[in-house]
Amino acid sequence: MERRSGSWKANRDTEEAVVVTPPAELLDYARRAMTHLGADIPGLTGFPESVRDRLAARLTAQLA
């Protein structure tokens, strides 16, 4: 994500945010690492599997 802010702090007063497309090599590496580690979506550990699956599908669609 690319951000523009009036503050020198990264997460304060964001005026504009643009989702950028990461390089294919980085996406591939991240997906392979996630699969290898059995990684989960951070912060969703207590939610039912069906909710996590739907969220993952939604996020994947947004990235496509």
PDBQT receptor file of N, H, CA, C and O in Angstrom, charges set to zero:
ATOM      1  N   MET A   1       0.838  -1.159   0.000  1.00  0.00    +0.000 N 
ATOM      2  CA  MET A   1       0.000   0.000   0.000  1.00  0.00    +0.000 C 
ATOM      3  C   MET A   1       0.891   1.232   0.000  1.00  0.00    +0.000 C 
ATOM      4  O   MET A   1       1.916   1.283   0.679  1.00  0.00    +0.000 OA
ATOM      5  N   GLU A   2       0.488   2.188  -0.753  1.00  0.00    +0.000 N 
ATOM      6  H   GLU A   2      -0.345   2.147  -1.304  1.00  0.00    +0.000 HD
ATOM      7  CA  GLU A   2       1.194   3.456  -0.816  1.00  0.00    +0.000 C 
ATOM      8  C   GLU A   2       0.330   4.500  -0.124  1.00  0.00    +0.000 C 
ATOM      9  O   GLU A   2      -0.868   4.584  -0.394  1.00  0.00    +0.000 OA
ATOM     10  N   ARG A   3       0.914   5.293   0.760  1.00  0.00    +0.000 N 
ATOM     11  H   ARG A   3       1.887   5.225   0.979  1.00  0.00    +0.000 HD
ATOM     12  CA  ARG A   3       0.147   6.275   1.510  1.00  0.00    +0.000 C 
ATOM     13  C   ARG A   3       0.763   7.655   1.399  1.00  0.00    +0.000 C 
ATOM     14  O   ARG A   3       1.964   7.810   1.179  1.00  0.00    +0.000 OA
ATOM     15  N   ARG A   4      -0.091   8.652   1.557  1.00  0.00    +0.000 N 
ATOM     16  H   ARG A   4      -1.067   8.527   1.736  1.00  0.00    +0.000 HD
ATOM     17  CA  ARG A   4       0.371  10.029   1.644  1.00  0.00    +0.000 C 
ATOM     18  C   ARG A   4      -0.274  10.608   2.894  1.00  0.00    +0.000 C 
ATOM     19  O   ARG A   4      -1.475  10.447   3.114  1.00  0.00    +0.000 OA
ATOM     20  N   SER A   5       0.513  11.269   3.695  1.00  0.00    +0.000 N 
ATOM     21  H   SER A   5       1.488  11.399   3.517  1.00  0.00    +0.000 HD
ATOM     22  CA  SER A   5       0.036  11.772   4.979  1.00  0.00    +0.000 C 
ATOM     23  C   SER A   5       0.629  13.146   5.246  1.00  0.00    +0.000 C 
ATOM     24  O   SER A   5       1.702  13.489   4.749  1.00  0.00    +0.000 OA
ATOM     25  N   GLY A   6      -0.090  13.920   6.037  1.00  0.00    +0.000 N 
ATOM     26  H   GLY A   6      -0.962  13.642   6.440  1.00  0.00    +0.000 HD
ATOM     27  CA  GLY A   6       0.416  15.220   6.443  1.00  0.00    +0.000 C 
ATOM     28  C   GLY A   6       1.361  15.123   7.619  1.00  0.00    +0.000 C 
ATOM     29  O   GLY A   6       1.985  16.113   8.002  1.00  0.00    +0.000 OA
ATOM     30  N   SER A   7       1.474  13.940   8.194  1.00  0.00    +0.000 N 
ATOM     31  H   SER A   7       0.967  13.136   7.883  1.00  0.00    +0.000 HD
ATOM     32  CA  SER A   7       2.312  13.724   9.370  1.00  0.00    +0.000 C 
ATOM     33  C   SER A   7       3.527  12.892   8.994  1.00  0.00    +0.000 C 
ATOM     34  O   SER A   7       3.508  12.154   8.009  1.00  0.00    +0.000 OA
ATOM     35  N   TRP A   8       4.566  13.017   9.777  1.00  0.00    +0.000 N 
ATOM     36  H   TRP A   8       4.581  13.617  10.577  1.00  0.00    +0.000 HD
ATOM     37  CA  TRP A   8       5.752  12.199   9.521  1.00  0.00    +0.000 C 
ATOM     38  C   TRP A   8       5.561  10.768   9.995  1.00  0.00    +0.000 C 
ATOM     39  O   TRP A   8       6.336   9.886   9.626  1.00  0.00    +0.000 OA
ATOM     40  N   LYS A   9       4.522  10.521  10.822  1.00  0.00    +0.000 N 
ATOM     41  H   LYS A   9       3.893  11.237  11.123  1.00  0.00    +0.000 HD
ATOM     42  CA  LYS A   9       4.259   9.170  11.295  1.00  0.00    +0.000 C 
ATOM     43  C   LYS A   9       3.497   8.384  10.231  1.00  0.00    +0.000 C 
ATOM     44  O   LYS A   9       2.607   8.920   9.572  1.00  0.00    +0.000 OA
ATOM     45  N   ALA A  10       3.844   7.136  10.073  1.00  0.00    +0.000 N 
ATOM     46  H   ALA A  10       4.567   6.700  10.608  1.00  0.00    +0.000 HD
ATOM     47  CA  ALA A  10       3.305   6.325   8.981  1.00  0.00    +0.000 C 
ATOM     48  C   ALA A  10       1.799   6.101   9.054  1.00  0.00    +0.000 C 
ATOM     49  O   ALA A  10       1.133   6.113   8.019  1.00  0.00    +0.000 OA
ATOM     50  N   ASN A  11       1.253   5.902  10.228  1.00  0.00    +0.000 N 
ATOM     51  H   ASN A  11       1.794   5.893  11.069  1.00  0.00    +0.000 HD
ATOM     52  CA  ASN A  11      -0.164   5.534  10.334  1.00  0.00    +0.000 C 
ATOM     53  C   ASN A  11      -1.034   6.648  10.896  1.00  0.00    +0.000 C 
ATOM     54  O   ASN A  11      -2.063   6.366  11.509  1.00  0.00    +0.000 OA
ATOM     55  N   ARG A  12      -0.656   7.880  10.708  1.00  0.00    +0.000 N 
ATOM     56  H   ARG A  12       0.180   8.109  10.210  1.00  0.00    +0.000 HD
ATOM     57  CA  ARG A  12      -1.435   9.007  11.245  1.00  0.00    +0.000 C 
ATOM     58  C   ARG A  12      -1.864   9.936  10.131  1.00  0.00    +0.000 C 
ATOM     59  O   ARG A  12      -1.094  10.250   9.223  1.00  0.00    +0.000 OA
ATOM     60  N   ASP A  13      -3.096  10.365  10.218  1.00  0.00    +0.000 N 
ATOM     61  H   ASP A  13      -3.722  10.110  10.955  1.00  0.00    +0.000 HD
ATOM     62  CA  ASP A  13      -3.613  11.394   9.309  1.00  0.00    +0.000 C 
ATOM     63  C   ASP A  13      -3.436  11.048   7.834  1.00  0.00    +0.000 C 
ATOM     64  O   ASP A  13      -3.055  11.898   7.029  1.00  0.00    +0.000 OA
ATOM     65  N   THR A  14      -3.713   9.801   7.489  1.00  0.00    +0.000 N 
ATOM     66  H   THR A  14      -4.022   9.111   8.143  1.00  0.00    +0.000 HD
ATOM     67  CA  THR A  14      -3.581   9.398   6.087  1.00  0.00    +0.000 C 
ATOM     68  C   THR A  14      -4.577  10.166   5.245  1.00  0.00    +0.000 C 
ATOM     69  O   THR A  14      -5.780  10.119   5.503  1.00  0.00    +0.000 OA
ATOM     70  N   GLU A  15      -4.090  10.867   4.249  1.00  0.00    +0.000 N 
ATOM     71  H   GLU A  15      -3.113  10.905   4.040  1.00  0.00    +0.000 HD
ATOM     72  CA  GLU A  15      -4.931  11.667   3.369  1.00  0.00    +0.000 C 
ATOM     73  C   GLU A  15      -5.306  10.899   2.106  1.00  0.00    +0.000 C 
ATOM     74  O   GLU A  15      -6.362  11.119   1.514  1.00  0.00    +0.000 OA
ATOM     75  N   GLU A  16      -4.437  10.016   1.718  1.00  0.00    +0.000 N 
ATOM     76  H   GLU A  16      -3.578   9.837   2.198  1.00  0.00    +0.000 HD
ATOM     77  CA  GLU A  16      -4.646   9.284   0.471  1.00  0.00    +0.000 C 
ATOM     78  C   GLU A  16      -3.982   7.923   0.583  1.00  0.00    +0.000 C 
ATOM     79  O   GLU A  16      -2.859   7.809   1.075  1.00  0.00    +0.000 OA
ATOM     80  N   ALA A  17      -4.676   6.897   0.128  1.00  0.00    +0.000 N 
ATOM     81  H   ALA A  17      -5.588   6.989  -0.272  1.00  0.00    +0.000 HD
ATOM     82  CA  ALA A  17      -4.104   5.553   0.137  1.00  0.00    +0.000 C 
ATOM     83  C   ALA A  17      -4.391   4.887  -1.200  1.00  0.00    +0.000 C 
ATOM     84  O   ALA A  17      -5.496   4.987  -1.734  1.00  0.00    +0.000 OA
ATOM     85  N   VAL A  18      -3.399   4.219  -1.724  1.00  0.00    +0.000 N 
ATOM     86  H   VAL A  18      -2.502   4.138  -1.290  1.00  0.00    +0.000 HD
ATOM     87  CA  VAL A  18      -3.528   3.525  -2.996  1.00  0.00    +0.000 C 
ATOM     88  C   VAL A  18      -2.995   2.110  -2.821  1.00  0.00    +0.000 C 
ATOM     89  O   VAL A  18      -1.873   1.920  -2.351  1.00  0.00    +0.000 OA
ATOM     90  N   VAL A  19      -3.793   1.122  -3.197  1.00  0.00    +0.000 N 
ATOM     91  H   VAL A  19      -4.705   1.276  -3.579  1.00  0.00    +0.000 HD
ATOM     92  CA  VAL A  19      -3.334  -0.259  -3.149  1.00  0.00    +0.000 C 
ATOM     93  C   VAL A  19      -2.507  -0.505  -4.402  1.00  0.00    +0.000 C 
ATOM     94  O   VAL A  19      -2.980  -0.301  -5.519  1.00  0.00    +0.000 OA
ATOM     95  N   VAL A  20      -1.290  -0.938  -4.210  1.00  0.00    +0.000 N 
ATOM     96  H   VAL A  20      -0.906  -1.104  -3.302  1.00  0.00    +0.000 HD
ATOM     97  CA  VAL A  20      -0.394  -1.192  -5.335  1.00  0.00    +0.000 C 
ATOM     98  C   VAL A  20      -0.304  -2.686  -5.585  1.00  0.00    +0.000 C 
ATOM     99  O   VAL A  20      -0.499  -3.484  -4.669  1.00  0.00    +0.000 OA
ATOM    100  N   THR A  21      -0.015  -3.060  -6.798  1.00  0.00    +0.000 N 
ATOM    101  H   THR A  21       0.143  -2.412  -7.542  1.00  0.00    +0.000 HD
ATOM    102  CA  THR A  21       0.131  -4.461  -7.167  1.00  0.00    +0.000 C 
ATOM    103  C   THR A  21       1.578  -4.884  -6.913  1.00  0.00    +0.000 C 
ATOM    104  O   THR A  21       2.495  -4.350  -7.539  1.00  0.00    +0.000 OA
ATOM    105  N   PRO A  22       1.791  -5.831  -6.007  1.00  0.00    +0.000 N 
ATOM    106  CA  PRO A  22       3.164  -6.281  -5.752  1.00  0.00    +0.000 C 
ATOM    107  C   PRO A  22       3.678  -7.106  -6.931  1.00  0.00    +0.000 C 
ATOM    108  O   PRO A  22       2.888  -7.659  -7.695  1.00  0.00    +0.000 OA
ATOM    109  N   PRO A  23       4.978  -7.186  -7.077  1.00  0.00    +0.000 N 
ATOM    110  CA  PRO A  23       5.556  -7.998  -8.143  1.00  0.00    +0.000 C 
ATOM    111  C   PRO A  23       5.125  -9.462  -7.994  1.00  0.00    +0.000 C 
ATOM    112  O   PRO A  23       4.956  -9.957  -6.880  1.00  0.00    +0.000 OA
ATOM    113  N   ALA A  24       4.953 -10.137  -9.113  1.00  0.00    +0.000 N 
ATOM    114  H   ALA A  24       5.090  -9.735 -10.019  1.00  0.00    +0.000 HD
ATOM    115  CA  ALA A  24       4.521 -11.537  -9.122  1.00  0.00    +0.000 C 
ATOM    116  C   ALA A  24       5.463 -12.422  -8.306  1.00  0.00    +0.000 C 
ATOM    117  O   ALA A  24       5.016 -13.348  -7.630  1.00  0.00    +0.000 OA
ATOM    118  N   GLU A  25       6.757 -12.139  -8.370  1.00  0.00    +0.000 N 
ATOM    119  H   GLU A  25       7.120 -11.386  -8.920  1.00  0.00    +0.000 HD
ATOM    120  CA  GLU A  25       7.738 -12.926  -7.620  1.00  0.00    +0.000 C 
ATOM    121  C   GLU A  25       7.488 -12.806  -6.117  1.00  0.00    +0.000 C 
ATOM    122  O   GLU A  25       7.598 -13.797  -5.395  1.00  0.00    +0.000 OA
ATOM    123  N   LEU A  26       7.156 -11.620  -5.643  1.00  0.00    +0.000 N 
ATOM    124  H   LEU A  26       7.066 -10.815  -6.229  1.00  0.00    +0.000 HD
ATOM    125  CA  LEU A  26       6.871 -11.422  -4.220  1.00  0.00    +0.000 C 
ATOM    126  C   LEU A  26       5.593 -12.133  -3.804  1.00  0.00    +0.000 C 
ATOM    127  O   LEU A  26       5.547 -12.738  -2.733  1.00  0.00    +0.000 OA
ATOM    128  N   LEU A  27       4.555 -12.070  -4.633  1.00  0.00    +0.000 N 
ATOM    129  H   LEU A  27       4.593 -11.579  -5.503  1.00  0.00    +0.000 HD
ATOM    130  CA  LEU A  27       3.307 -12.782  -4.343  1.00  0.00    +0.000 C 
ATOM    131  C   LEU A  27       3.539 -14.287  -4.251  1.00  0.00    +0.000 C 
ATOM    132  O   LEU A  27       3.048 -14.950  -3.338  1.00  0.00    +0.000 OA
ATOM    133  N   ASP A  28       4.289 -14.807  -5.203  1.00  0.00    +0.000 N 
ATOM    134  H   ASP A  28       4.688 -14.268  -5.945  1.00  0.00    +0.000 HD
ATOM    135  CA  ASP A  28       4.577 -16.241  -5.215  1.00  0.00    +0.000 C 
ATOM    136  C   ASP A  28       5.348 -16.644  -3.967  1.00  0.00    +0.000 C 
ATOM    137  O   ASP A  28       5.025 -17.649  -3.334  1.00  0.00    +0.000 OA
ATOM    138  N   TYR A  29       6.360 -15.869  -3.612  1.00  0.00    +0.000 N 
ATOM    139  H   TYR A  29       6.623 -15.053  -4.127  1.00  0.00    +0.000 HD
ATOM    140  CA  TYR A  29       7.159 -16.172  -2.427  1.00  0.00    +0.000 C 
ATOM    141  C   TYR A  29       6.293 -16.141  -1.169  1.00  0.00    +0.000 C 
ATOM    142  O   TYR A  29       6.379 -17.041  -0.334  1.00  0.00    +0.000 OA
ATOM    143  N   ALA A  30       5.453 -15.103  -1.031  1.00  0.00    +0.000 N 
ATOM    144  H   ALA A  30       5.383 -14.372  -1.709  1.00  0.00    +0.000 HD
ATOM    145  CA  ALA A  30       4.608 -14.971   0.155  1.00  0.00    +0.000 C 
ATOM    146  C   ALA A  30       3.615 -16.128   0.258  1.00  0.00    +0.000 C 
ATOM    147  O   ALA A  30       3.388 -16.657   1.346  1.00  0.00    +0.000 OA
ATOM    148  N   ARG A  31       3.025 -16.520  -0.866  1.00  0.00    +0.000 N 
ATOM    149  H   ARG A  31       3.209 -16.090  -1.750  1.00  0.00    +0.000 HD
ATOM    150  CA  ARG A  31       2.065 -17.631  -0.849  1.00  0.00    +0.000 C 
ATOM    151  C   ARG A  31       2.739 -18.952  -0.500  1.00  0.00    +0.000 C 
ATOM    152  O   ARG A  31       2.189 -19.752   0.257  1.00  0.00    +0.000 OA
ATOM    153  N   ARG A  32       3.934 -19.184  -1.052  1.00  0.00    +0.000 N 
ATOM    154  H   ARG A  32       4.382 -18.534  -1.667  1.00  0.00    +0.000 HD
ATOM    155  CA  ARG A  32       4.650 -20.419  -0.727  1.00  0.00    +0.000 C 
ATOM    156  C   ARG A  32       5.055 -20.445   0.742  1.00  0.00    +0.000 C 
ATOM    157  O   ARG A  32       4.961 -21.488   1.389  1.00  0.00    +0.000 OA
ATOM    158  N   ALA A  33       5.503 -19.315   1.274  1.00  0.00    +0.000 N 
ATOM    159  H   ALA A  33       5.580 -18.467   0.749  1.00  0.00    +0.000 HD
ATOM    160  CA  ALA A  33       5.877 -19.247   2.690  1.00  0.00    +0.000 C 
ATOM    161  C   ALA A  33       4.655 -19.473   3.577  1.00  0.00    +0.000 C 
ATOM    162  O   ALA A  33       4.737 -20.186   4.578  1.00  0.00    +0.000 OA
ATOM    163  N   MET A  34       3.537 -18.877   3.220  1.00  0.00    +0.000 N 
ATOM    164  H   MET A  34       3.471 -18.298   2.407  1.00  0.00    +0.000 HD
ATOM    165  CA  MET A  34       2.312 -19.038   4.000  1.00  0.00    +0.000 C 
ATOM    166  C   MET A  34       1.881 -20.499   4.019  1.00  0.00    +0.000 C 
ATOM    167  O   MET A  34       1.507 -21.027   5.066  1.00  0.00    +0.000 OA
ATOM    168  N   THR A  35       1.935 -21.150   2.865  1.00  0.00    +0.000 N 
ATOM    169  H   THR A  35       2.240 -20.722   2.014  1.00  0.00    +0.000 HD
ATOM    170  CA  THR A  35       1.561 -22.562   2.783  1.00  0.00    +0.000 C 
ATOM    171  C   THR A  35       2.518 -23.427   3.588  1.00  0.00    +0.000 C 
ATOM    172  O   THR A  35       2.087 -24.307   4.334  1.00  0.00    +0.000 OA
ATOM    173  N   HIS A  36       3.802 -23.182   3.442  1.00  0.00    +0.000 N 
ATOM    174  H   HIS A  36       4.152 -22.467   2.837  1.00  0.00    +0.000 HD
ATOM    175  CA  HIS A  36       4.819 -23.959   4.152  1.00  0.00    +0.000 C 
ATOM    176  C   HIS A  36       4.674 -23.826   5.668  1.00  0.00    +0.000 C 
ATOM    177  O   HIS A  36       4.815 -24.806   6.399  1.00  0.00    +0.000 OA
ATOM    178  N   LEU A  37       4.393 -22.616   6.130  1.00  0.00    +0.000 N 
ATOM    179  H   LEU A  37       4.278 -21.820   5.536  1.00  0.00    +0.000 HD
ATOM    180  CA  LEU A  37       4.290 -22.368   7.565  1.00  0.00    +0.000 C 
ATOM    181  C   LEU A  37       2.913 -22.685   8.133  1.00  0.00    +0.000 C 
ATOM    182  O   LEU A  37       2.730 -22.705   9.350  1.00  0.00    +0.000 OA
ATOM    183  N   GLY A  38       1.950 -22.931   7.259  1.00  0.00    +0.000 N 
ATOM    184  H   GLY A  38       2.099 -22.915   6.271  1.00  0.00    +0.000 HD
ATOM    185  CA  GLY A  38       0.584 -23.149   7.725  1.00  0.00    +0.000 C 
ATOM    186  C   GLY A  38       0.024 -21.874   8.332  1.00  0.00    +0.000 C 
ATOM    187  O   GLY A  38      -0.755 -21.914   9.284  1.00  0.00    +0.000 OA
ATOM    188  N   ALA A  39       0.430 -20.746   7.771  1.00  0.00    +0.000 N 
ATOM    189  H   ALA A  39       1.063 -20.714   6.998  1.00  0.00    +0.000 HD
ATOM    190  CA  ALA A  39       0.061 -19.444   8.315  1.00  0.00    +0.000 C 
ATOM    191  C   ALA A  39      -1.425 -19.177   8.160  1.00  0.00    +0.000 C 
ATOM    192  O   ALA A  39      -2.080 -19.671   7.242  1.00  0.00    +0.000 OA
ATOM    193  N   ASP A  40      -1.928 -18.389   9.076  1.00  0.00    +0.000 N 
ATOM    194  H   ASP A  40      -1.396 -17.988   9.822  1.00  0.00    +0.000 HD
ATOM    195  CA  ASP A  40      -3.332 -18.002   9.090  1.00  0.00    +0.000 C 
ATOM    196  C   ASP A  40      -3.415 -16.484   8.903  1.00  0.00    +0.000 C 
ATOM    197  O   ASP A  40      -2.408 -15.783   9.003  1.00  0.00    +0.000 OA
ATOM    198  N   ILE A  41      -4.588 -16.001   8.637  1.00  0.00    +0.000 N 
ATOM    199  H   ILE A  41      -5.406 -16.570   8.555  1.00  0.00    +0.000 HD
ATOM    200  CA  ILE A  41      -4.773 -14.560   8.529  1.00  0.00    +0.000 C 
ATOM    201  C   ILE A  41      -4.661 -13.992   9.946  1.00  0.00    +0.000 C 
ATOM    202  O   ILE A  41      -5.427 -14.395  10.822  1.00  0.00    +0.000 OA
ATOM    203  N   PRO A  42      -3.728 -13.067  10.196  1.00  0.00    +0.000 N 
ATOM    204  CA  PRO A  42      -3.529 -12.547  11.550  1.00  0.00    +0.000 C 
ATOM    205  C   PRO A  42      -4.817 -11.946  12.129  1.00  0.00    +0.000 C 
ATOM    206  O   PRO A  42      -5.561 -11.251  11.438  1.00  0.00    +0.000 OA
ATOM    207  N   GLY A  43      -5.055 -12.228  13.392  1.00  0.00    +0.000 N 
ATOM    208  H   GLY A  43      -4.451 -12.793  13.954  1.00  0.00    +0.000 HD
ATOM    209  CA  GLY A  43      -6.195 -11.644  14.079  1.00  0.00    +0.000 C 
ATOM    210  C   GLY A  43      -7.494 -12.407  13.925  1.00  0.00    +0.000 C 
ATOM    211  O   GLY A  43      -8.508 -11.999  14.493  1.00  0.00    +0.000 OA
ATOM    212  N   LEU A  44      -7.502 -13.505  13.174  1.00  0.00    +0.000 N 
ATOM    213  H   LEU A  44      -6.679 -13.836  12.713  1.00  0.00    +0.000 HD
ATOM    214  CA  LEU A  44      -8.740 -14.231  12.928  1.00  0.00    +0.000 C 
ATOM    215  C   LEU A  44      -8.736 -15.635  13.523  1.00  0.00    +0.000 C 
ATOM    216  O   LEU A  44      -9.576 -16.460  13.166  1.00  0.00    +0.000 OA
ATOM    217  N   THR A  45      -7.818 -15.908  14.409  1.00  0.00    +0.000 N 
ATOM    218  H   THR A  45      -7.135 -15.237  14.699  1.00  0.00    +0.000 HD
ATOM    219  CA  THR A  45      -7.660 -17.248  14.943  1.00  0.00    +0.000 C 
ATOM    220  C   THR A  45      -8.926 -17.786  15.606  1.00  0.00    +0.000 C 
ATOM    221  O   THR A  45      -9.211 -18.976  15.473  1.00  0.00    +0.000 OA
ATOM    222  N   GLY A  46      -9.693 -16.961  16.312  1.00  0.00    +0.000 N 
ATOM    223  H   GLY A  46      -9.462 -15.994  16.420  1.00  0.00    +0.000 HD
ATOM    224  CA  GLY A  46     -10.867 -17.451  17.018  1.00  0.00    +0.000 C 
ATOM    225  C   GLY A  46     -12.124 -17.562  16.177  1.00  0.00    +0.000 C 
ATOM    226  O   GLY A  46     -13.141 -18.062  16.658  1.00  0.00    +0.000 OA
ATOM    227  N   PHE A  47     -12.082 -17.110  14.937  1.00  0.00    +0.000 N 
ATOM    228  H   PHE A  47     -11.256 -16.704  14.546  1.00  0.00    +0.000 HD
ATOM    229  CA  PHE A  47     -13.263 -17.132  14.085  1.00  0.00    +0.000 C 
ATOM    230  C   PHE A  47     -13.461 -18.498  13.437  1.00  0.00    +0.000 C 
ATOM    231  O   PHE A  47     -12.495 -19.234  13.236  1.00  0.00    +0.000 OA
ATOM    232  N   PRO A  48     -14.721 -18.845  13.105  1.00  0.00    +0.000 N 
ATOM    233  CA  PRO A  48     -14.979 -20.121  12.431  1.00  0.00    +0.000 C 
ATOM    234  C   PRO A  48     -14.270 -20.193  11.080  1.00  0.00    +0.000 C 
ATOM    235  O   PRO A  48     -14.039 -19.177  10.424  1.00  0.00    +0.000 OA
ATOM    236  N   GLU A  49     -13.937 -21.400  10.688  1.00  0.00    +0.000 N 
ATOM    237  H   GLU A  49     -14.125 -22.226  11.221  1.00  0.00    +0.000 HD
ATOM    238  CA  GLU A  49     -13.246 -21.625   9.407  1.00  0.00    +0.000 C 
ATOM    239  C   GLU A  49     -14.017 -21.033   8.233  1.00  0.00    +0.000 C 
ATOM    240  O   GLU A  49     -13.411 -20.493   7.308  1.00  0.00    +0.000 OA
ATOM    241  N   SER A  50     -15.343 -21.127   8.257  1.00  0.00    +0.000 N 
ATOM    242  H   SER A  50     -15.835 -21.566   9.009  1.00  0.00    +0.000 HD
ATOM    243  CA  SER A  50     -16.153 -20.605   7.149  1.00  0.00    +0.000 C 
ATOM    244  C   SER A  50     -15.986 -19.094   7.000  1.00  0.00    +0.000 C 
ATOM    245  O   SER A  50     -15.962 -18.584   5.880  1.00  0.00    +0.000 OA
ATOM    246  N   VAL A  51     -15.872 -18.385   8.098  1.00  0.00    +0.000 N 
ATOM    247  H   VAL A  51     -15.892 -18.800   9.008  1.00  0.00    +0.000 HD
ATOM    248  CA  VAL A  51     -15.675 -16.934   8.052  1.00  0.00    +0.000 C 
ATOM    249  C   VAL A  51     -14.305 -16.612   7.477  1.00  0.00    +0.000 C 
ATOM    250  O   VAL A  51     -14.165 -15.709   6.652  1.00  0.00    +0.000 OA
ATOM    251  N   ARG A  52     -13.301 -17.350   7.914  1.00  0.00    +0.000 N 
ATOM    252  H   ARG A  52     -13.415 -18.083   8.584  1.00  0.00    +0.000 HD
ATOM    253  CA  ARG A  52     -11.948 -17.108   7.398  1.00  0.00    +0.000 C 
ATOM    254  C   ARG A  52     -11.867 -17.413   5.909  1.00  0.00    +0.000 C 
ATOM    255  O   ARG A  52     -11.208 -16.692   5.160  1.00  0.00    +0.000 OA
ATOM    256  N   ASP A  53     -12.536 -18.478   5.477  1.00  0.00    +0.000 N 
ATOM    257  H   ASP A  53     -13.072 -19.064   6.085  1.00  0.00    +0.000 HD
ATOM    258  CA  ASP A  53     -12.537 -18.822   4.053  1.00  0.00    +0.000 C 
ATOM    259  C   ASP A  53     -13.200 -17.731   3.216  1.00  0.00    +0.000 C 
ATOM    260  O   ASP A  53     -12.695 -17.355   2.158  1.00  0.00    +0.000 OA
ATOM    261  N   ARG A  54     -14.329 -17.229   3.697  1.00  0.00    +0.000 N 
ATOM    262  H   ARG A  54     -14.739 -17.534   4.557  1.00  0.00    +0.000 HD
ATOM    263  CA  ARG A  54     -15.022 -16.169   2.952  1.00  0.00    +0.000 C 
ATOM    264  C   ARG A  54     -14.195 -14.895   2.902  1.00  0.00    +0.000 C 
ATOM    265  O   ARG A  54     -14.135 -14.230   1.867  1.00  0.00    +0.000 OA
ATOM    266  N   LEU A  55     -13.557 -14.551   4.015  1.00  0.00    +0.000 N 
ATOM    267  H   LEU A  55     -13.606 -15.090   4.856  1.00  0.00    +0.000 HD
ATOM    268  CA  LEU A  55     -12.714 -13.365   4.036  1.00  0.00    +0.000 C 
ATOM    269  C   LEU A  55     -11.517 -13.525   3.093  1.00  0.00    +0.000 C 
ATOM    270  O   LEU A  55     -11.182 -12.605   2.348  1.00  0.00    +0.000 OA
ATOM    271  N   ALA A  56     -10.885 -14.684   3.130  1.00  0.00    +0.000 N 
ATOM    272  H   ALA A  56     -11.158 -15.431   3.736  1.00  0.00    +0.000 HD
ATOM    273  CA  ALA A  56      -9.753 -14.938   2.247  1.00  0.00    +0.000 C 
ATOM    274  C   ALA A  56     -10.168 -14.838   0.782  1.00  0.00    +0.000 C 
ATOM    275  O   ALA A  56      -9.428 -14.285  -0.032  1.00  0.00    +0.000 OA
ATOM    276  N   ALA A  57     -11.337 -15.364   0.441  1.00  0.00    +0.000 N 
ATOM    277  H   ALA A  57     -11.938 -15.813   1.103  1.00  0.00    +0.000 HD
ATOM    278  CA  ALA A  57     -11.831 -15.273  -0.943  1.00  0.00    +0.000 C 
ATOM    279  C   ALA A  57     -12.088 -13.831  -1.331  1.00  0.00    +0.000 C 
ATOM    280  O   ALA A  57     -11.783 -13.420  -2.451  1.00  0.00    +0.000 OA
ATOM    281  N   ARG A  58     -12.645 -13.066  -0.412  1.00  0.00    +0.000 N 
ATOM    282  H   ARG A  58     -12.893 -13.400   0.497  1.00  0.00    +0.000 HD
ATOM    283  CA  ARG A  58     -12.929 -11.655  -0.681  1.00  0.00    +0.000 C 
ATOM    284  C   ARG A  58     -11.637 -10.868  -0.884  1.00  0.00    +0.000 C 
ATOM    285  O   ARG A  58     -11.529 -10.064  -1.811  1.00  0.00    +0.000 OA
ATOM    286  N   LEU A  59     -10.663 -11.104  -0.015  1.00  0.00    +0.000 N 
ATOM    287  H   LEU A  59     -10.751 -11.757   0.738  1.00  0.00    +0.000 HD
ATOM    288  CA  LEU A  59      -9.381 -10.403  -0.153  1.00  0.00    +0.000 C 
ATOM    289  C   LEU A  59      -8.662 -10.785  -1.442  1.00  0.00    +0.000 C 
ATOM    290  O   LEU A  59      -8.058  -9.939  -2.102  1.00  0.00    +0.000 OA
ATOM    291  N   THR A  60      -8.734 -12.053  -1.787  1.00  0.00    +0.000 N 
ATOM    292  H   THR A  60      -9.225 -12.740  -1.250  1.00  0.00    +0.000 HD
ATOM    293  CA  THR A  60      -8.106 -12.517  -3.035  1.00  0.00    +0.000 C 
ATOM    294  C   THR A  60      -8.775 -11.856  -4.240  1.00  0.00    +0.000 C 
ATOM    295  O   THR A  60      -8.097 -11.459  -5.187  1.00  0.00    +0.000 OA
ATOM    296  N   ALA A  61     -10.083 -11.739  -4.206  1.00  0.00    +0.000 N 
ATOM    297  H   ALA A  61     -10.634 -12.062  -3.436  1.00  0.00    +0.000 HD
ATOM    298  CA  ALA A  61     -10.821 -11.085  -5.300  1.00  0.00    +0.000 C 
ATOM    299  C   ALA A  61     -10.430  -9.606  -5.400  1.00  0.00    +0.000 C 
ATOM    300  O   ALA A  61     -10.299  -9.072  -6.502  1.00  0.00    +0.000 OA
ATOM    301  N   GLN A  62     -10.245  -8.955  -4.266  1.00  0.00    +0.000 N 
ATOM    302  H   GLN A  62     -10.352  -9.388  -3.372  1.00  0.00    +0.000 HD
ATOM    303  CA  GLN A  62      -9.873  -7.554  -4.262  1.00  0.00    +0.000 C 
ATOM    304  C   GLN A  62      -8.461  -7.346  -4.824  1.00  0.00    +0.000 C 
ATOM    305  O   GLN A  62      -8.177  -6.318  -5.439  1.00  0.00    +0.000 OA
ATOM    306  N   LEU A  63      -7.583  -8.326  -4.608  1.00  0.00    +0.000 N 
ATOM    307  H   LEU A  63      -7.814  -9.161  -4.109  1.00  0.00    +0.000 HD
ATOM    308  CA  LEU A  63      -6.226  -8.227  -5.111  1.00  0.00    +0.000 C 
ATOM    309  C   LEU A  63      -6.107  -8.558  -6.587  1.00  0.00    +0.000 C 
ATOM    310  O   LEU A  63      -5.142  -8.159  -7.239  1.00  0.00    +0.000 OA
ATOM    311  N   ALA A  64      -7.078  -9.280  -7.118  1.00  0.00    +0.000 N 
ATOM    312  H   ALA A  64      -7.863  -9.603  -6.589  1.00  0.00    +0.000 HD
ATOM    313  CA  ALA A  64      -7.015  -9.708  -8.528  1.00  0.00    +0.000 C 
ATOM    314  C   ALA A  64      -7.333  -8.574  -9.486  1.00  0.00    +0.000 C 
ATOM    315  O   ALA A  64      -7.323  -8.771 -10.701  1.00  0.00    +0.000 OA
TER     316      ALA A  64
